[in-house]
Amino acid sequence: MSDEQIIIHRARVDQLRTKPAADKPLGFGRYFSDHFFATEFNRGNGWHLTRIEPMRLLQIDPAAICLHYGQEVFEGLKAYAGKNGELYLFRWQKNAERLQRSCSRLMMESVSTEFFGRAIKSLVLVDRDWVPRAPGATLYIRPTLIATDPYLGVRPGDEYAFYVIVGPVGNYYPAGFQPVSIWVSDHDVRAVKGGLGEAKTAANYAHSLCAQNKATKLGFAQVLWLDAIEHRFVEEVGTMNVFFRFKNGDVVTPPLAGTILPGVTRDSVLQILRRWGITAHERPISIHEVLESAQSGELVEAFGTGTAAVISPIGLFSYRDKPITIGDRRVGELSQRLYTYLTRYQWGEEEDVFGWRERIDGLDLEVLAHP
């Protein structure tokens, strides 16, 4: 796979897409660049037909396994524009490794870490003019892998497509970096041990839509999932891992136990907290502990972590129609500190003490395309 050449077909002038207006909010997931990366797999040829080409509709058989039996996984990461035009990626290797684990869980072929890196770097460099320069805006990168062979039967696919699309994004939540309100679901569940909870697959997100629709109708931004057995222990928010800070300074986040997504931002926050000398526990925490400690004043802050929002302060949980207010619904001290540090780190404004940041604007596109 690492020896496969990337053929680059650049878009003609008439194929170029209209960029969003600079004076309007980007939102999230609305705009896509001029090109996409694609490669295909079958048992006879391995990964082949590797190229970057003008953005277009996918051509897929109506009987493709991904459409009928759910063999589809994806990732989400970003490219960042520095102050002087530099382009950075943040911990992309962790996304490649998670894609591989997701593929393994769904019995799918995957791509190597090295090739994953070549794919996203090459596409970002080809469409570097789409990397937004506005404060807080980034280029979102969506690698996706699907089973494409036409077969109506429950078995792993023999043919796959791996493709990458990119597009400029702004704030994930319309209100930006402000505390969000979360509805706690004690009926619908996201995942059980032994299921798909730790895989980044479309099925997990489709399954969440029913509860998310309930939350939206009630005026909440997201759903907080509880464990599937006792409906007691906090797991994660629909698009984020979740953290709690207590008055004694300790921070708690639910452990990785096969039912929640191992977030790259989650792992980054844990490492940052420990470097700062803040005690961070990965342990079960019940919704009743959250409720009682919030009422007593012991719980002073809650926040979510994820690639899309980075850090999202949580101002309120609603559990069984009872509001649980956190920190007077204000941005917490630690949430602000983490958000400022992480975003500065990702944009190249902090020292790279962890070795997480890679500058790619100086890379030779021809070398990437021709290993």
C-alpha positions in Angstrom: 0.0 0.0 0.0 2.8 2.5 0.9 4.3 2.1 -2.6 1.1 3.0 -4.4 1.5 6.2 -6.4 -1.1 9.0 -6.0 -2.2 10.3 -9.4 -3.3 13.9 -9.2 -5.9 15.2 -11.6 -6.4 18.9 -10.9 -9.8 20.5 -11.5 -10.4 22.6 -14.6 -11.5 26.2 -14.0 -15.1 25.2 -14.8 -14.9 22.5 -12.1 -13.8 24.8 -9.3 -16.3 25.2 -6.5 -17.5 28.5 -5.1 -15.8 29.3 -1.8 -18.0 30.6 1.1 -18.1 34.3 1.6 -15.5 35.6 4.0 -17.9 37.8 5.9 -20.4 35.0 6.8 -20.2 32.3 9.4 -18.9 29.0 8.0 -21.0 26.8 10.3 -19.9 23.1 10.3 -20.0 20.6 7.5 -21.6 22.7 4.8 -18.8 23.4 2.4 -16.4 21.1 0.5 -13.3 21.8 -1.5 -12.4 21.3 -5.2 -10.9 17.8 -4.9 -11.1 14.5 -3.1 -8.8 11.6 -2.5 -9.8 8.1 -3.4 -8.4 4.6 -3.6 -10.0 1.1 -4.1 -9.3 -2.4 -2.8 -10.1 -5.9 -4.1 -8.6 -9.3 -3.2 -6.7 -9.5 -6.5 -5.1 -6.1 -6.7 -5.0 -4.8 -3.1 -5.3 -1.0 -2.9 -5.1 0.5 -6.3 -6.4 3.3 -8.6 -5.1 5.8 -6.0 -5.8 9.4 -7.0 -6.8 12.9 -6.2 -9.5 14.2 -8.6 -12.1 16.9 -8.9 -14.9 16.7 -6.4 -17.8 14.7 -7.9 -20.6 12.3 -7.0 -19.6 8.8 -5.9 -20.4 5.9 -8.3 -21.5 3.0 -6.2 -23.6 -0.1 -6.9 -27.1 -0.1 -5.4 -26.3 -3.5 -3.9 -23.1 -2.3 -2.2 -22.6 -4.0 1.1 -22.1 -0.7 2.9 -25.6 0.4 2.0 -27.2 -2.8 3.2 -25.1 -4.2 6.1 -23.3 -1.1 7.5 -19.7 -1.8 6.8 -18.6 1.9 7.0 -16.1 3.7 9.3 -14.8 7.2 9.2 -12.5 9.7 11.0 -12.5 13.4 11.7 -9.5 15.7 12.1 -8.4 19.2 11.1 -5.7 21.2 9.3 -4.8 24.6 10.9 -3.5 27.7 9.4 -0.7 29.4 11.4 -0.2 33.2 11.7 2.4 33.3 8.9 0.6 30.9 6.5 1.9 27.7 8.0 -0.2 24.6 7.7 -0.4 22.2 10.7 -1.9 18.8 11.4 -2.6 17.6 15.0 -2.0 14.0 16.1 -3.2 12.6 12.8 -1.5 9.2 13.6 -4.0 8.7 16.4 -6.8 9.0 13.8 -5.1 6.5 11.5 -4.8 4.1 14.4 -8.4 4.5 15.4 -9.6 4.0 11.9 -7.6 0.7 11.8 -9.2 -0.4 15.1 -12.7 0.5 13.8 -12.0 -1.5 10.6 -10.9 -4.5 12.6 -14.1 -4.4 14.7 -16.2 -4.3 11.6 -14.1 -6.9 9.7 -13.0 -4.4 7.0 -9.8 -3.9 5.2 -7.9 -0.8 6.3 -5.0 1.4 5.2 -1.6 1.8 6.8 -0.8 4.7 9.1 1.8 5.9 6.6 -0.6 5.8 3.7 -3.3 7.5 5.7 -0.9 10.3 6.3 0.1 10.6 2.7 -3.6 10.7 1.7 -4.6 13.6 4.0 -1.4 15.6 3.5 -1.6 15.4 -0.3 -5.2 16.4 -0.4 -4.7 19.3 2.0 -1.8 20.6 0.0 -3.7 20.3 -3.3 -6.6 22.3 -1.8 -4.6 24.5 0.6 -6.4 27.6 -0.7 -9.5 26.2 1.1 -7.8 26.4 4.5 -9.6 29.3 6.2 -7.6 32.1 7.8 -10.3 33.5 10.0 -9.8 33.2 13.8 -11.1 29.9 15.0 -11.8 28.5 11.5 -10.1 25.3 10.3 -10.1 22.8 7.4 -12.1 19.7 8.5 -10.8 16.4 7.1 -13.1 13.4 6.8 -11.5 10.1 5.8 -14.1 7.4 5.1 -13.8 3.7 4.3 -16.7 1.6 2.9 -17.4 -1.9 1.6 -18.4 -1.5 -2.0 -18.9 -5.0 -3.5 -22.5 -5.7 -4.7 -23.7 -8.6 -2.6 -26.9 -9.1 -0.7 -25.7 -11.4 2.1 -24.3 -10.9 5.6 -20.6 -11.3 5.2 -17.5 -9.1 5.2 -16.9 -7.3 2.0 -14.2 -8.2 -0.5 -14.1 -4.8 -2.2 -13.6 -1.4 -0.4 -13.2 2.3 -1.2 -11.2 4.7 1.0 -11.8 8.3 0.3 -11.1 11.7 1.9 -13.0 14.9 1.6 -12.1 18.3 3.2 -13.9 21.6 3.8 -13.7 24.8 5.8 -15.5 24.9 9.1 -16.2 27.3 11.9 -17.8 26.7 15.3 -19.5 23.4 15.8 -22.1 25.0 18.0 -23.7 28.2 16.7 -23.1 30.0 20.0 -19.4 29.2 19.8 -17.4 28.7 23.0 -20.3 29.1 25.4 -21.8 26.6 28.0 -24.2 24.2 26.4 -27.2 22.4 27.9 -27.3 18.7 27.8 -30.3 16.3 28.1 -29.6 13.0 29.9 -31.2 10.0 28.3 -32.2 7.3 30.8 -34.1 5.2 28.2 -32.3 5.2 24.9 -28.8 3.8 25.1 -25.8 4.2 22.8 -23.7 1.1 23.3 -23.1 -2.0 25.4 -19.9 -3.8 26.1 -19.1 -6.1 23.2 -20.8 -3.9 20.8 -19.7 -1.1 18.5 -19.3 1.7 21.1 -15.6 2.1 20.7 -15.7 2.1 16.8 -16.2 5.3 14.8 -18.8 3.9 12.6 -22.0 5.3 11.0 -24.2 2.9 12.9 -23.4 4.6 16.2 -24.4 8.0 15.0 -27.6 6.7 13.2 -28.6 5.0 16.4 -28.2 8.3 18.4 -30.6 10.3 16.2 -33.8 9.3 18.0 -32.6 10.5 21.4 -30.9 13.6 19.8 -34.2 14.5 18.2 -35.9 14.3 21.6 -33.2 16.5 23.1 -33.5 19.1 20.3 -37.2 19.4 20.6 -36.7 20.0 24.4 -34.2 22.8 23.6 -31.0 21.0 24.4 -27.8 20.9 22.4 -26.8 17.3 22.9 -27.6 14.0 24.7 -25.6 12.5 27.6 -25.7 8.8 27.4 -25.8 6.5 30.5 -24.7 2.9 30.6 -26.9 0.4 28.9 -27.3 -2.0 31.8 -28.1 0.1 34.9 -28.9 3.4 33.2 -26.7 4.9 36.0 -23.2 5.6 34.9 -22.2 8.5 32.7 -20.6 7.4 29.4 -20.3 10.2 26.8 -22.2 13.0 25.0 -23.4 12.4 21.5 -20.4 14.1 19.8 -18.0 14.4 22.8 -16.3 12.7 25.7 -17.2 14.3 29.0 -15.1 15.6 32.0 -16.0 16.8 35.5 -13.9 19.0 37.8 -14.4 19.0 41.5 -13.8 21.6 44.2 -10.7 19.7 45.4 -9.1 20.2 41.9 -9.5 16.6 40.8 -10.9 15.9 37.3 -12.9 12.8 36.4 -13.8 11.3 33.1 -15.5 7.9 32.4 -13.0 5.1 31.6 -12.6 3.5 28.2 -14.3 0.2 28.6 -15.5 -0.7 25.1 -18.7 1.5 25.1 -17.4 5.0 24.4 -15.2 6.4 21.7 -11.5 6.8 22.5 -11.3 10.5 21.6 -8.1 12.0 20.4 -9.0 15.3 22.2 -9.9 13.2 25.3 -6.5 11.6 25.4 -4.8 15.0 24.7 -6.6 16.6 27.6 -5.7 13.8 30.0 -2.0 14.2 29.1 -2.1 18.0 29.4 -3.8 17.9 32.8 -1.2 15.5 34.1 1.6 17.7 32.8 0.0 20.6 34.6 0.0 18.6 37.8 -3.8 18.2 37.9 -5.1 14.9 39.1 -7.2 13.3 36.4 -9.1 10.1 37.1 -10.5 7.7 34.6 -13.2 6.1 36.7 -17.0 5.3 36.6 -19.1 8.3 37.7 -22.8 8.0 38.2 -25.4 10.5 37.2 -26.5 10.6 40.8 -22.9 11.6 41.9 -23.1 14.4 39.3 -26.4 15.5 40.7 -25.5 15.4 44.3 -22.1 17.0 43.9 -23.5 19.7 41.8 -26.1 20.5 44.5 -23.5 20.4 47.3 -21.2 22.7 45.3 -18.5 20.0 45.1 -18.8 19.8 41.3 -17.7 23.1 40.0 -17.3 22.5 36.2 -18.1 20.1 33.4 -17.0 20.1 29.8 -16.9 18.0 26.7 -14.0 17.3 24.4 -13.9 16.5 20.7 -12.2 17.4 17.4 -15.2 19.4 16.2 -15.7 21.7 19.3 -12.3 21.1 20.9 -13.5 22.0 24.5 -17.2 22.6 25.1 -18.2 24.0 28.5 -21.4 22.4 29.9 -23.7 24.7 31.9 -26.6 22.4 32.6 -27.7 18.8 32.5 -31.4 17.9 32.5 -32.1 14.5 34.2 -35.7 13.2 34.5 -36.9 16.8 33.9 -34.8 18.1 36.8 -32.2 20.7 35.8 -28.6 20.2 37.2 -26.8 23.5 36.9 -23.1 23.5 36.7 -20.9 26.4 37.7 -23.6 29.0 37.5 -23.8 28.2 33.8 -20.6 30.1 33.1 -17.4 29.1 31.3 -15.3 27.3 33.8 -11.7 28.2 34.6 -10.3 24.9 33.5 -12.4 24.8 30.3 -11.1 28.2 29.3 -7.5 27.3 30.1 -7.7 24.0 28.1 -9.5 25.6 25.2 -7.0 28.5 25.0 -4.0 26.1 25.3 -5.2 23.5 22.9 -6.2 25.9 20.2 -3.0 27.8 20.5 -1.1 24.5 20.3 -3.0 23.4 17.2 -2.4 26.7 15.5 1.3 26.7 16.2 1.3 29.3 18.9 2.5 27.1 21.8 5.7 25.1 22.1 5.2 21.6 20.7 6.2 19.9 24.0 4.3 16.7 23.3 5.4 16.3 19.7 1.8 16.3 18.5 2.0 19.0 15.8 3.3 18.5 12.2 3.9 21.3 9.8 3.1 20.2 6.3 3.3 23.3 4.1 6.9 22.7 3.5 6.4 19.1 2.2 7.0 18.2 -1.4 3.7 17.2 -3.0 5.5 15.3 -5.7 7.4 13.2 -3.1 4.1 12.5 -1.3 2.4 11.4 -4.5 5.4 9.3 -5.7 6.9 7.3 -2.9 
